[in-house]
Amino acid sequence: MKSGLVTIKDIARELNISPSTVSRALKDHPDISVDTKRAVNDLAKKLNYQPNAVALSLKQRRSNTIGVIIPEIVHYFFSSVISGIEDVAYDAGFNVIICQSNEKYEREVANTKTLLANRVDGILVSISKETKKFDHIYNIKENGVPLVFYDRTVPECNADQVIIDDLDAAYRATKHLIDSGRKNIVHFSGPQNLLIGQQRKEGYLMALKEANIEIDKSLIIEADSFEKARLEIINILEEKKTFDGIFAVNDLTAIGAMQTMQKRGIKIPDDIAIVGFSDGRMSGITNPTLTSVDQHGYEMGTVATEMLLKRILSETKEHPFETKVLNANLIVRDSSVI
């Protein structure tokens, strides 16, 4: 027998029967004898026959595959989202194709083209930090492919979405620092083209205004990575700015700031209190442990996938778009409490 993937025709040739008989035997068709079914299935198992997924998808007009575009797989929050997505998809009999944009616009555009070319039944998207144009997102909708945003959305694009209340979560994180006696609070913010970056900054500002704390714009700094936080903390210290708290847009930024200050003899939280965002695994093992907002990544993945499958399997494609807002909890640890 030829090398490579075994086909129905190969099995038919080996057993000297027609390919249609093999196909019906594999589907347990009642017109096929028990002996023929047994012979076909035994040989298929022996030869490790796998159905042609592409051919099946063309016939059924469904690939039973969903696509996922994720900004960074290494980020704990997004890896948690993937776990939730895969668990729900697997239970529903769907495969998952995962594409990483690596926070690059061009990669994200290429990802959408790849998923559409693979005829996925639906796509889950969290947009990259660089994405400011959305033609590729609208192209998904124009192709009639169901779309669900998770975490990072495109507000002007009508689609289902799963988010947390970033504004409220940031407000509560900042208020916690204020309630702990901090009045000069640095905010390491995310990119302001992303709605989550805007809302986390707005929540920070809302908490300061409520407490009648004068807003110092020099303490609002766009830094959303470990390395950027290290560099910005060095700049702040060299400029001798007065600050006693930090609210960071994510945990890695908070940890970058924390470690840099500790190397310079600054005590956490005695001198500076710190709160992060996402509550990844590292937040529980830093020294001191990091206070952080739990984004519930796994739950976000499961809810987003359930929404997508509902749209894929629905007889009616026109039901209203939904926005599901998950609760985010502030997990208080040692980095913000003396």
N, C-alpha and C positions, 0 to 999 in steps of 0.2 A: 504494500500500500504506500502511496505517496506520503512524503513528510509534510508536516504542517497541520493545520486544524482539520479535524475530521468533519465531513459533511454528511447529510442524509444520503446523497448519491453514493458516497463511499460505502455506507452500511448496506444500501440496496445492492450494490455490485457484489459485496462479499456474500450476501445471502441469496443472490440471484432472484430478487424480487423488485418490484417497481418502487421508485422514490415516494410515490403517493401512499403506497402501502406502509412504508417505513414511517412516514409522517403521521398517518392515522394510528399506527400501532403505538407510537410515542405519546399520542394524545389519548390512548386507551379507548379508541373508537369501538363501539359495539359490533361493527361489521367485520372486525378483524379477529381471527381465531386466537384462543388462549395460547396455543403453541407458538404462533407467529409473534404475538406480543412478547412472549418470554424470550424468544430468540433475538428479537430486535433489541429489547432492553438489556439483555445480557451482553450483546456485542457492543451496544452503545456505552455501557459501563466499562467494558474491557478496553475500549478504544478512547475512553475519556471524552466522549462526544459532548460538545456544548452547543446549545441552540444559537443561531446567528441573531444576535440582539438587534442589529441594524435591520435585517430583513423582517424580523418580528415587529419592530417599531413602525416600519413602513406599512405593514399589513394592518396593524392595530391602530395606527395613527397616534401612538403614544410610545415613548421610549422607556417609561417608568424610571426616568432619571431626572434629577433636579441639579441645577448648577448653583454654586455658592461663590461669590466674590468677597474675599476677606482682605482687609488692609495688611494685617501682619499675623502670621500664624504663631510667631514666637511670643506674642503678647498673651498673657494668661487669660485675660478677659475673652479674647477672640478664640483661643483654644477651647475655653469652656463653652462658648457659643457653638462651636463645631461639634462638640460632644452631644449637645442637646439636639442639634440638627440631625446628626447621624442616627441617634437612637430612635427618633420619631420616624425618620425616613425608612430605616431598616424594618421597623415593625409594620410599616405600611407596604412593604415590598418594593421600595424605591431605592435606586442607587444614587450616590452623591458624587459629583465632580467638583473638586475644590480648586479654585484659582486664587492666587495671591497677587494683589496689585503692588504689594511692597510700598504702599503709600505713594505710588506714581500714577499720574493721570494716563500716560501713554500705555502703561501696562494694563490699567483698568479697561481702557478702550479695547485693547487686544483680547483681554479676558472675555468681554461680552461677545466679540466676534467668534471666539473659539466655542463658547457655550451655544450660541445660535447655530453654528456649523454642525455641532454635535446633536442638534435637534432635541435639546432638553425640554422637558415639559413645563418648567418654571424656573425662575431665578431668584435667589436671595442676594441682596446687595447691601454692603456698608461702604459708602464712598471713601475715596482716599483723601488725604490732606491736601493734595495738589488739585483736586477736581473742582473746576470753576465753570466748565462748560458741560452740558448734559445731553448733547445730541445722541451719544451712544446709549444713554438711558432711555430716551424717547424712542430710539430705534427698537429696543426690546418690546416696548408697548405696541409700536407700529407693526411688528411681526406677529402680534397676537399672543405673545408669550406672557403668562402671568408673572407678576413681579411683586416682591415684598421687600421693603427696606427694613433693616434692623440697626439700631443704635444711631448710625449716621444717615440722615435722610436728605432728600431733595424736596424742600417744602412746596415748590411750585409744580411738582410732578404728582398727579393724582394716582395714588397707589396705596395698597395696604402697608402698614408699618407697625413695628414694635419698638418702643422707646422706654426710657425711664424719664421721670420728671427731673431733668438736669438742673433746672432753675431752683426748684425746691431743695434738691439734694445739696447743691452748692450753698444755698442760703443756710441750711442747717449745719453744714460743715463749718462755715465762717462764723455763724452764731455761737457754735460750740467754742471756738477760739476766743470770741469776745466774752462769753460767759466765764471762761477760764482766766480772764483778766488781761487779755491781749488787746492792744489798741492800735498798734502799727503793724498791720498784717500785709505781707507780700502776697500777691496772687501771680503764680506762674500759670499763664493762660494758654489755651490751645489756639490753633489757627482760627481767625475770626470769619473766614469764609465758610466754616462748618457751624451748623446750628448749635451743636453741643458746645463748641468753644464760646459762642455768643451767650448761650444760656447759663453756662457755669460762671462766666464773668458777671453776668447780670445778677445772678443769685448772690455772689460775693458783694457786689455793690449794694444790693437791697439790704443785706444784713448790716453793712456799715451805716447806711442812711438811717435805718430803724434805730440804731444805737447812737445816733447823732455824732458819729465819728467822721471827721473831715477826710474827704477822699484825697489821697496823695497819688496822682497819676504815675509818678515815678516808681511807685511800688507795684504797678501792674505791668508785667513783663511777659512777652510771648516766649515761652520756653516749655516744650512738651516732651522732652527726652532726658535721659540720664545725663548725657554729655552737655546738653544745653544748660541744664540746671547747674552743673558744676561750674561752667564758665560764668554764668550770670551771678551765682553766689560770690564768686571771687570778685567780680566787678562791684557788687553791692558792698562788700566788705572793704574793698580798696577805696570806694567813694565815701565810706564811713556813714552810710545811711542808717537811720534809726529804725529798727524793726524788732518785733518780739514774737512774730508768728508767721507761718507760711501756709497758704492753702494752694496746693498744687493740682493741676488738671488731671494728673494720673499718678499712680504709685511710683513708677520708675523715676519720674521727675522729682517727687518728694524724697526718694531714697538718694538720688544724686546730690540733692541739696544737703540732706542730713549727713552723709558721709564726708562731704567736702568741709562742712562746718566742724565736724568732730575732729578732723585732721588738724584743724586750726585751734583746737582746744575749747570750742564752744559746746556747752552742755545742752543736751536735748532731754527733757523739755524745760529744764531750769532757766536757761537763757532764751531759747527759741522753741516754741511749740510748733508742731508740724502735723498737717492733715493731708492725706492723699486721696486718690479716687480710683476705684475699681476693686479694691480688696483682693488682690492676687495672693498667691501662696507666699511670696516674699514678705508681705506685710506682717505676717505672723512670726517671722524668724529674724527680722532686723533687730538691732540692739540700739535703742529700745524698740519694742514692737510698734508698728505704725498704725495710728488711727486712720481709718479709711472708709469711704463710701462703698458699700457692697452693691454692685450693679446687677447681680443675679444673672450672669452670662448664660449658664446652662438653661435657666428658665426662659431667657430671651430666645435662645436657639429653638427650644421645643415649641414655644408659642408661635414664632415666626414660621416654622415648618408646618405646623398645624394649619395656619392661615393659608399658606401657599397650597397645601394639598387640598384644602377645602375649595379653593378657587380652581385648581386643576381638575378635580373630580366632579365639580358642580355641573349639573345639566344646564343651568342658566349662568352665563358668563357676566351678566350685567348687574349682579347684586352690588349694593353700595360698598365703597371702600371703607375699611376700618382702621382706626388707630387705637392700639392697645398700649396703655401706659402702665408699666410695672412699678411697684413700690421699691424705693432704694433706701437701705438702712445705713445709718452711720454706726460703724463698729469702733467704739472708743477703746484705745489701747494706751500704751505708756508714753507715746511720743507727744501727747498733748495734755497729759494730766500729771501734776506734781504729787 
